[in-house]
Amino acid sequence: MKVIATRKVRQYLSELVYTLYEKEYFGFEESARKYVKGLVDDIRADLPFKVKKPAPPYFDRYGKNMWYASFRKNRGTQWYVFFTVYRKDDEIVYLVRYIANNHTVSQYL
């Protein structure tokens, strides 16, 4: 099994470090970097084993026939990872197409 992400998702995660720091969710940039790295590590390690649900039609703008799984990082924030699953050369690939948290997309789930 392999977990990969689109360029847009990788860019979003890279920018997320600075967003979290600039909006003062973290007092130090290094803390924001560790938070995002932990999220990425969790997705890579656990996405294939998470309970997945079909993504609502609202998310078709990011890809068709997607699934989503949730990752809780703390009491106040839950991340939703939207992905497609396919097989390439006898390997199952999870392609992450979109990531958002409960503060921005919970009303669509």
C-alpha positions as CSV (number, residue, x, y, z in Angstrom):
1,M,0.0,0.0,0.0
2,K,1.1,3.5,-0.8
3,V,-0.3,6.9,0.2
4,I,0.5,9.8,-2.1
5,A,-0.9,13.3,-2.4
6,T,-1.6,15.7,-5.2
7,R,0.6,18.7,-5.7
8,K,-2.2,21.0,-4.5
9,V,-2.5,19.0,-1.2
10,R,1.3,19.1,-0.7
11,Q,1.3,22.8,-1.3
12,Y,-1.6,23.3,1.1
13,L,0.2,21.4,3.9
14,S,3.3,23.4,3.3
15,E,1.4,26.7,3.6
16,L,-0.5,25.4,6.6
17,V,2.6,25.6,8.7
18,Y,2.7,29.4,8.1
19,T,-1.0,29.9,8.5
20,L,-1.1,28.1,11.9
21,Y,1.8,30.2,13.0
22,E,0.6,33.6,11.6
23,K,-2.9,33.1,13.0
24,E,-1.2,32.3,16.4
25,Y,-2.6,28.8,16.8
26,F,1.1,28.1,17.7
27,G,3.5,30.4,19.4
28,F,6.5,29.1,17.5
29,E,6.9,28.2,13.8
30,E,8.7,25.0,14.8
31,S,5.6,23.9,16.8
32,A,3.4,24.5,13.8
33,R,5.8,22.5,11.6
34,K,5.8,19.6,14.1
35,Y,2.0,19.6,14.1
36,V,1.7,19.5,10.3
37,K,4.5,16.8,10.1
38,G,2.6,14.8,12.7
39,L,-0.6,15.1,10.6
40,V,1.2,14.0,7.4
41,D,2.9,11.1,9.3
42,D,-0.5,10.0,10.6
43,I,-2.1,10.1,7.2
44,R,0.8,8.1,5.6
45,A,0.7,5.5,8.3
46,D,-3.0,5.1,9.1
47,L,-5.1,6.1,6.1
48,P,-5.3,2.6,4.6
49,F,-6.6,1.3,8.0
50,K,-9.1,4.1,8.8
51,V,-12.8,3.6,8.5
52,K,-13.7,5.3,5.2
53,K,-17.0,6.8,4.1
54,P,-18.1,8.0,0.6
55,A,-17.5,11.7,0.1
56,P,-20.6,13.7,-0.4
57,P,-21.3,15.2,-3.8
58,Y,-20.1,18.6,-2.6
59,F,-16.5,17.3,-2.8
60,D,-16.7,16.1,-6.4
61,R,-14.9,19.3,-7.4
62,Y,-11.7,17.6,-6.1
63,G,-12.3,14.2,-7.7
64,K,-14.9,11.7,-8.5
65,N,-15.8,8.6,-6.5
66,M,-13.8,9.8,-3.5
67,W,-13.8,8.5,0.1
68,Y,-12.9,10.3,3.2
69,A,-11.5,9.5,6.6
70,S,-11.0,11.6,9.7
71,F,-8.0,12.2,11.9
72,R,-8.4,13.9,15.3
73,K,-5.4,15.9,16.2
74,N,-6.8,17.5,19.4
75,R,-10.1,18.1,21.2
76,G,-11.0,21.0,19.0
77,T,-9.8,19.9,15.5
78,Q,-10.5,17.0,13.4
79,W,-9.0,16.7,9.9
80,Y,-10.8,15.1,7.0
81,V,-8.7,13.5,4.3
82,F,-10.5,13.0,0.9
83,F,-8.9,10.4,-1.4
84,T,-9.4,7.9,-4.2
85,V,-8.1,4.3,-4.2
86,Y,-6.8,2.5,-7.2
87,R,-4.5,-0.3,-8.0
88,K,-1.2,0.1,-9.9
89,D,1.1,-2.9,-10.6
90,D,-0.5,-5.0,-7.9
91,E,-0.2,-2.2,-5.3
92,I,-3.1,-0.4,-3.7
93,V,-2.5,3.4,-4.0
94,Y,-4.4,6.0,-1.9
95,L,-4.3,9.3,-3.7
96,V,-5.1,12.2,-1.3
97,R,-6.9,14.9,-3.3
98,Y,-8.1,17.3,-0.6
99,I,-7.6,18.0,3.1
100,A,-9.7,20.2,5.4
101,N,-10.7,20.4,9.0
102,N,-14.0,20.5,10.9
103,H,-13.8,24.3,11.1
104,T,-14.2,24.6,7.4
105,V,-16.1,21.7,6.0
106,S,-18.1,19.9,8.7
107,Q,-21.3,21.5,7.4
108,Y,-20.9,19.6,4.1
109,L,-20.4,16.1,5.7
